Amino acid sequence: MSDEAEAPGGVEGGTEAVKKKGMSGKALILFIVLPILLIVGGAAGAYFAGVFGGEEPAEEEVVEEEPEKEKVVVFYDMPDLLVNLSSTGTDTSFLKLGVSLELDDETVLPELEKLLPRVMDNFQVYLRELRKEDLRGSAGIYRLKEELLYRINSSVKPIVVKDVLFKEMLVQ
């Protein structure tokens, strides 16, 4: 007789039973560690997103803000611009542009009018370099608007122009 037969649940059977009863490393990670990490990560994400801890103040704690003085929006109409666009051939194209400027403060209008020759010069130099293709589509118009806004704000530095509004735009 062999030693294996004599010992019921001998050495081989004993190690198999131990292996079956204990969890392997992969199972431990899959069923215990991973769910804990998911729960902790979800809770942290919810906390930072403001789901937890973002209690609304009680009614008595709410302080009504005083209504601020309404901001007055001022529009300044610039003189119309007529420039010939850059072209490679004998084709000549023209751009007629009517622009209005949006300002926050009415008191800066006299100062803006003093600086208007500088603004007109910057506009003329920029617009003369444009091609007809540069003004196609809404992307071209948006680019033109952003460039004009940048140029005017750099020309009238202490004054801030909020927006450039097109009143008229004709490309021929």
C-alpha positions, 0 to 999 in steps of 0.5 A, a space after each residue: 500500500 502506498 502512503 496516499 491510500 492510507 491517508 484519507 485526504 492526504 497531502 494532495 487532497 489537503 492542498 487542493 482543499 486549501 486552494 479551493 477555500 482561499 481566494 486567489 489574487 485575481 478574485 480578491 482584486 475583482 470582487 473586493 478591491 475594485 468595488 471599494 475603489 469604484 465606490 470611493 471614486 464615485 463618492 469623491 467625484 460626487 463631492 467635488 461635483 457639488 452633490 454632497 455638502 452643497 447645502 443651500 443656506 437657510 432662509 434667514 441667512 439669505 441676504 438680499 443684494 442691493 440692486 446695482 446701478 443699471 449699466 448704460 450701454 452706449 453705441 458709437 457709430 463710426 463713419 462708413 469705410 470703403 476700401 478696395 480689397 487685395 486681389 491678384 489679378 485685374 479683378 477689383 473688389 470693394 468692401 463697404 463697411 458700416 460699424 457701430 461700437 459698443 461701450 460701457 461708459 458715455 463719458 469716454 465718447 469725447 476721448 474716443 472721438 479724439 482717437 478716431 483718426 488712429 482707429 480709422 487708420 488701423 481699420 484701413 490698413 487691415 481691411 486693404 489686406 483682406 481678400 474677397 475669400 477672407 470674408 466668405 461665410 460666418 467664420 470669415 465675418 467672425 474673424 473680421 469682427 474679432 480682428 477689428 475689436 482687437 485693433 480698436 482696443 489696442 488703438 484706444 488703450 485706456 478706453 475699452 470697447 466691448 463689441 464691434 457691431 456691423 450695421 452694413 457690410 457690402 462686398 462687391 
